[in-house]
Amino acid sequence: MPIAMSLVGWIYYEGEAKVGPLRLDTISWMMAIYISVLGFIIQRFSIRYLHGDRVYRLYFQFLTWTSGFASITWMTDDLRLFSLCWALPLFGLVYLTALKKEWTPAKVEAVQMGKMFFVTSLAVIAVSVWLFLATGEWSLSGALSTDKLAHLKWWETAGMSVLLILAAIIPAGQWPFHRWLLESAVTPTPVSAVMHAGLVNAGGLLLWRFSPLFTDAVIHALLLLIAFISVIIGTGISFVQVDYKRQLVASTMAQMGMMLIQCALGAYDAAVIHLVLHGLFKATLFLQSGSVVPRPGQTGYGFMRTRGHGFVGILLGLALGTGFWAASPEEPARLLSALLLGSSMTIAWGRLAFFREGRWIGFFFTAILAFFSEEVRSKLMKMLHDSIPSGFVPPLVLEWFALLMFIVFALTLAQLFKHRSSSIAARFYMWLVHVSEPSLPAVERHPNYLKAYLKEEMTHE
């Protein structure tokens, strides 16, 4: 029913409509569809996965609680209701994590998540109250109108912007608040899917909602720096970790960093599309995580690696990136998008090197998929163009700075890989391993609650 209602609203209600404390527009309907479809798929998966658990029904109740309030969050236009709906899904996630009461790591992670989510909830409440005191409006659209914001002093907008950045980076698992996300691998797979496909993406939507407040280039540079550090740490951990779920967690940290970099460059529509597509992709990976366990007679699975991407791959990447940059003058953050497209083409060509025969067939098949993906992205961009306010556009030098940082980071990684026997490379590797490993209270050699279950079952027999 939520999926059908959201789809009808998205198709038949054009523009913006206000119903009591709710504001229904293109993005709110799209997010309602996305969250309800994702929640339905995860709950269908959970029917068998969680079968036999002692708190089987509670999982479904709180999964519905979390997805329901997450949908309402992006429909509300009242600052008080927004603050409440921002906190309720996060604490629903804490409760889902703590349901396995017999397992010590789950309890430790739930406490850590509760502390982090309490801070982000306080930050959103503080911004809501501050906006009301400064503008006299509890309505979100009214408080963020041009007339109201014109009367705010620079230190007020800067202070609220910093609080919003704090509220956004905590659920996104960004540095320096990334520890709770890295240790969240102890949660059941359906809970991990909800977390990484939905709630960690909320930071980008929060920044989009309050984007009229971000009018200072220094604030954008601060967000860019935090997000870039998170991309470095998340990418590095995904390379050194051998645990599959921890690789996915680190990948989420890096992807959320990329999403926040798009927000820092003023490309909020690109960030919204990024979080939706990343959420679908990451939910699929978590729900299929059991398939990476080797079956009897199989040698196991692993990431395919190549010795290099080759000169042809580099030329194809340069051609694609340069062509996209020249053909898309209106694209937000087009320098960063061109870099990502070009590097993706180079990496894809390196993966195709595994095919001794049919390499060009694989190349054309990949090109068709890439064309289809770009068409979907461009259609979504056009649809969201009128729904997301243009707001403050950061100076172009900030985008060039982001591009330079990514190039330097890529070249540094290449040199470390080339000289991986050096002491610097070894120290960097061990630091990444140390950062990615959970704290001692968050792990057990063998789950003690399983021993308790077996002992209780033997007693009954």
C-alpha positions in Angstrom: 0.0 0.0 0.0 2.7 2.6 0.7 4.4 1.8 -2.6 1.1 2.2 -4.5 0.2 5.4 -2.7 3.6 6.9 -3.3 3.5 6.0 -7.0 0.1 7.5 -7.5 1.2 10.7 -5.8 4.4 10.9 -7.9 2.5 10.5 -11.1 -0.7 12.6 -10.6 0.4 15.4 -8.2 2.6 17.8 -10.1 4.4 20.7 -8.5 4.1 21.2 -4.8 1.2 20.7 -2.4 0.9 21.4 1.3 -1.3 19.2 3.4 -1.2 20.3 7.1 2.4 19.9 8.3 3.4 18.0 5.1 4.9 19.4 1.9 4.5 17.0 -1.1 6.8 17.6 -4.0 8.8 15.6 -6.6 11.6 14.6 -4.2 9.3 13.7 -1.3 7.3 11.4 -3.5 10.4 9.9 -5.0 12.0 9.3 -1.6 8.7 7.7 -0.4 8.8 5.3 -3.4 12.5 4.5 -2.9 12.2 3.9 0.9 8.9 1.9 0.7 10.2 -0.4 -2.2 13.5 -0.9 -0.4 11.7 -1.7 2.9 9.4 -4.2 1.2 12.3 -6.0 -0.5 14.3 -6.2 2.8 11.3 -7.5 4.8 10.5 -10.2 2.2 14.2 -11.2 2.4 13.9 -11.3 6.2 11.0 -13.8 6.3 13.4 -16.7 5.8 16.6 -15.1 7.0 15.3 -14.3 10.5 13.1 -17.4 10.8 13.5 -19.0 14.1 14.8 -15.9 15.9 13.4 -15.4 19.4 12.3 -11.8 18.6 11.2 -12.6 15.0 8.2 -10.3 15.1 9.9 -7.4 16.7 12.3 -7.2 13.7 9.5 -6.6 11.3 7.8 -4.1 13.6 10.8 -2.0 13.9 11.8 -2.3 10.3 8.4 -0.9 9.5 8.9 1.8 12.1 12.2 2.8 10.7 11.2 2.9 7.0 7.9 4.6 7.8 9.3 7.5 9.7 12.2 7.8 7.3 9.6 8.5 4.5 7.7 11.0 6.6 10.9 12.9 7.3 11.2 14.2 3.8 7.5 15.0 3.5 7.2 17.3 6.5 7.4 21.1 6.4 7.2 21.6 10.1 10.6 22.0 11.9 9.2 20.4 15.1 7.9 17.3 13.2 11.1 17.2 11.1 13.3 17.1 14.2 11.2 14.2 15.6 11.1 12.3 12.4 14.9 12.7 12.0 15.5 11.0 15.3 12.9 8.2 15.3 14.3 6.1 12.4 17.8 6.4 13.8 16.8 5.1 17.2 14.7 2.4 15.5 18.0 1.3 14.0 19.6 1.3 17.5 16.8 -0.9 18.8 17.1 -3.3 15.8 20.8 -3.6 16.6 20.1 -4.2 20.3 17.5 -7.0 19.7 20.2 -9.6 20.0 20.5 -8.9 23.8 22.5 -12.1 24.5 25.4 -11.0 22.2 27.8 -8.6 23.8 29.1 -7.0 20.6 25.6 -6.1 19.5 24.9 -4.4 22.8 28.2 -2.5 22.6 27.5 -1.3 19.1 23.9 -0.3 20.0 25.2 1.9 22.9 27.8 3.5 20.6 25.2 4.1 17.9 22.8 5.5 20.5 25.4 8.1 21.6 26.2 9.2 18.1 22.5 9.4 17.1 21.7 11.4 20.2 24.3 14.0 19.2 23.0 14.3 15.6 19.4 14.6 16.9 20.4 17.4 19.3 22.1 19.2 16.4 18.9 19.1 14.3 16.8 20.2 17.3 19.2 23.1 17.9 19.0 24.2 14.3 15.2 24.0 14.3 14.9 26.1 17.5 17.5 28.5 16.3 15.7 29.0 13.0 12.4 29.6 14.8 13.9 32.2 17.2 15.6 34.0 14.3 12.7 34.0 11.9 9.6 33.4 14.0 8.6 30.5 11.6 8.1 26.9 12.5 7.4 26.2 8.8 10.6 24.9 7.1 9.9 26.5 3.8 8.9 29.8 5.5 12.0 29.9 7.7 14.3 29.3 4.7 12.6 31.8 2.4 14.8 34.5 0.9 13.1 37.3 2.9 13.6 35.6 6.3 17.2 34.5 5.6 18.1 38.1 4.5 17.6 39.2 8.2 20.1 36.6 9.6 23.6 37.7 10.5 26.5 35.9 9.0 27.5 34.2 12.3 24.0 32.8 12.6 24.0 31.1 9.2 27.6 29.9 9.8 26.6 28.4 13.2 23.6 26.6 11.9 25.6 25.4 8.9 28.2 23.9 11.2 25.5 22.2 13.3 23.9 20.8 10.1 27.3 19.4 8.9 27.7 17.7 12.2 24.2 16.3 12.0 24.9 15.0 8.5 28.3 13.4 8.8 27.5 11.4 12.0 24.8 9.1 10.4 26.9 9.0 7.2 29.8 7.5 9.1 32.3 10.2 8.1 35.5 11.1 9.8 36.0 11.6 12.7 32.7 9.9 13.7 33.3 6.8 11.5 34.0 4.3 14.3 30.3 3.3 14.9 29.8 2.6 11.2 33.0 0.4 10.9 31.8 -1.7 13.9 28.2 -2.1 12.6 29.1 -5.3 10.8 27.8 -7.2 13.8 24.2 -6.3 12.9 22.1 -8.9 11.0 22.2 -8.7 7.2 18.7 -7.2 6.8 19.5 -4.5 9.4 22.8 -3.7 7.6 20.9 -3.4 4.3 18.5 -0.9 5.8 21.3 1.0 7.4 23.6 1.3 4.4 20.9 1.7 1.8 18.8 4.1 3.7 19.8 5.8 6.9 23.4 6.6 6.2 22.2 8.4 3.1 20.1 10.8 5.1 23.0 13.3 5.6 22.9 14.3 1.9 19.1 14.9 2.0 19.5 16.9 5.3 22.0 19.2 3.6 19.7 19.5 0.6 16.7 20.4 2.8 18.6 23.2 4.5 20.8 24.2 1.5 19.6 27.9 1.5 21.6 28.3 4.8 24.9 27.3 3.1 26.0 30.7 1.8 29.7 30.7 2.9 32.5 29.3 0.8 34.5 28.5 4.0 31.6 26.2 5.2 31.6 24.4 1.8 35.4 24.0 2.0 35.1 22.5 5.5 32.5 20.0 4.3 34.7 19.2 1.3 37.8 18.5 3.6 35.9 16.2 6.0 34.3 14.3 3.1 37.6 13.9 1.3 39.4 12.5 4.4 36.5 10.0 4.7 36.9 9.0 1.1 40.6 8.3 1.7 40.0 6.2 4.8 37.0 4.3 3.4 38.8 3.5 0.1 41.9 2.4 1.9 40.1 0.1 4.3 38.1 -1.5 1.5 41.5 -2.6 0.0 43.1 -4.0 3.1 40.1 -5.7 4.8 39.5 -9.4 4.1 36.0 -9.5 5.8 33.4 -9.0 3.1 30.9 -7.1 5.3 33.6 -4.8 6.5 34.6 -4.1 2.9 31.0 -3.1 2.2 31.0 -0.9 5.3 34.2 0.9 4.2 32.8 1.3 0.7 29.7 3.0 2.2 31.9 5.4 4.1 33.8 6.3 0.9 30.6 6.6 -1.2 28.9 8.9 1.5 32.1 11.0 1.3 31.6 11.3 -2.4 28.0 12.3 -1.9 28.9 15.0 0.6 31.6 16.3 -1.8 28.9 16.8 -4.3 26.9 18.7 -1.7 30.0 20.8 -0.9 30.3 21.7 -4.6 26.6 22.7 -4.7 25.5 19.7 -6.8 22.6 18.7 -4.6 20.6 17.1 -7.4 23.6 14.9 -8.3 23.9 14.0 -4.6 20.3 13.0 -4.4 20.6 10.7 -7.4 23.9 9.3 -6.1 22.3 8.3 -2.8 19.3 6.6 -4.4 21.4 4.6 -6.9 24.0 3.8 -4.3 21.3 2.7 -1.8 19.9 0.2 -4.3 23.3 -1.1 -5.2 24.5 -1.4 -1.6 21.3 -3.1 -0.5 21.8 -5.7 -3.2 25.3 -6.4 -2.1 24.4 -6.9 1.5 21.4 -9.1 0.8 23.7 -11.2 -1.5 26.6 -11.2 1.0 26.0 -14.9 1.8 26.9 -15.9 -1.7 30.6 -14.9 -1.1 31.0 -17.8 1.3 32.7 -20.7 -0.6 30.6 -23.8 -1.1 32.1 -27.3 -0.9 34.3 -27.9 -3.9 34.7 -24.2 -4.7 37.8 -22.2 -4.4 36.1 -19.1 -3.1 35.5 -15.7 -4.4 37.7 -12.6 -4.5 38.0 -9.3 -6.2 39.6 -9.5 -9.6 42.8 -7.4 -9.8 45.0 -6.6 -12.7 48.6 -5.6 -13.0 47.7 -2.4 -14.7 45.0 -0.7 -16.8 47.1 -0.3 -19.9 47.8 2.6 -22.2 44.6 2.0 -24.2 42.5 2.1 -21.0 44.1 5.4 -20.0 43.4 6.9 -23.4 39.8 5.7 -23.4 39.3 7.2 -19.9 40.8 10.5 -21.0 38.7 10.6 -24.1 35.5 9.9 -22.1 36.2 12.4 -19.3 37.2 15.2 -21.7 34.2 14.5 -23.9 31.8 14.6 -21.0 33.4 17.9 -19.7 33.1 19.5 -23.1 29.6 18.3 -23.9 28.0 19.1 -20.5 28.5 22.8 -19.7 25.4 22.9 -17.4 26.4 19.8 -15.4 26.9 20.6 -11.7 30.4 19.7 -10.5 31.3 18.6 -14.0 35.0 18.5 -13.4 34.5 15.9 -10.7 32.0 14.0 -12.8 34.4 13.9 -15.7 37.1 12.6 -13.5 34.9 9.9 -12.1 33.7 8.8 -15.6 37.2 8.7 -17.0 38.6 6.7 -14.1 35.6 4.3 -14.3 36.3 3.8 -18.0 40.0 3.0 -17.3 39.1 0.6 -14.5 36.5 -1.1 -16.7 39.0 -1.6 -19.4 41.4 -3.2 -17.0 38.7 -5.6 -15.8 38.0 -6.6 -19.4 41.7 -7.7 -19.7 40.7 -11.0 -18.1 38.8 -12.0 -21.2 41.3 -13.5 -23.6 38.6 -13.8 -26.2 35.5 -11.6 -26.8 37.1 -8.6 -25.1 35.7 -6.2 -27.7 32.3 -7.8 -27.3 32.5 -7.2 -23.6 33.6 -3.6 -24.3 30.5 -2.9 -26.5 28.2 -4.6 -24.0 29.7 -2.4 -21.2 29.3 0.7 -23.4 25.6 -0.1 -23.9 25.0 -0.5 -20.2 26.9 2.8 -19.5 24.7 4.6 -22.1 21.6 3.2 -20.4 22.9 4.3 -17.0 23.7 7.8 -18.3 20.2 8.1 -19.8 18.6 7.2 -16.5 20.8 9.7 -14.6 20.1 12.5 -17.1 16.3 11.9 -16.9 16.5 12.0 -13.1 18.6 15.2 -13.2 16.0 16.9 -15.4 13.2 15.8 -13.1 15.0 17.1 -10.0 16.2 20.3 -11.6 13.1 22.3 -10.7 12.6 20.7 -7.3 16.0 21.6 -5.8 16.7 25.3 -5.3 19.8 26.6 -7.0 21.0 28.5 -3.9 24.6 29.5 -3.3 27.1 28.2 -5.9 30.6 27.7 -4.4 33.5 29.3 -6.4 35.0 27.3 -9.2 38.3 27.2 -7.5 36.8 24.9 -4.9 36.0 22.4 -7.6 39.5 22.6 -9.1 40.9 22.1 -5.6 38.8 18.9 -5.2 39.9 17.7 -8.6 43.6 18.3 -7.6 43.2 16.5 -4.3 41.8 13.4 -6.1 44.6 13.4 -8.7 47.3 13.7 -6.0 45.6 11.0 -3.9 45.4 8.6 -7.0 49.1 9.2 -7.9 50.1 8.7 -4.2 48.3 5.4 -4.1 49.8 4.3 -7.3 53.3 5.0 -6.0 52.6 3.2 -2.7 51.4 0.2 -4.7 54.4 0.3 -6.9 56.8 0.4 -3.9 54.7 -1.7 -1.6 57.8 -3.2 0.0 58.9 0.2 1.4 58.5 1.2 5.0 56.1 4.0 4.2 53.7 1.7 2.3 53.9 -0.9 5.1 53.1 1.7 7.8 50.2 3.1 5.7 48.9 -0.5 5.3 49.2 -1.3 9.0 47.5 2.0 9.9 44.5 1.2 7.7 44.3 -2.3 9.2 44.4 -0.8 12.7 41.8 1.8 11.9 39.4 -0.8 10.4 39.6 -3.4 13.2 36.9 -3.2 15.8 37.5 -2.5 19.4 37.9 -5.5 21.8 34.4 -5.1 23.4 32.9 -5.2 19.9 34.2 -8.7 19.0 34.0 -12.2 20.5 36.0 -15.3 19.5 32.8 -17.3 19.6 29.3 -15.9 20.2 28.6 -16.8 23.9 24.9 -16.6 23.3 25.1 -19.6 20.9 26.7 -21.6 23.7 23.8 -20.6 26.0 21.3 -21.7 23.3 22.9 -25.1 22.9 23.1 -25.6 26.7 19.4 -24.7 27.1 18.4 -27.0 24.3 20.4 -29.9 25.8 18.7 -29.2 29.2 15.2 -29.4 27.7 16.1 -32.7 26.0 
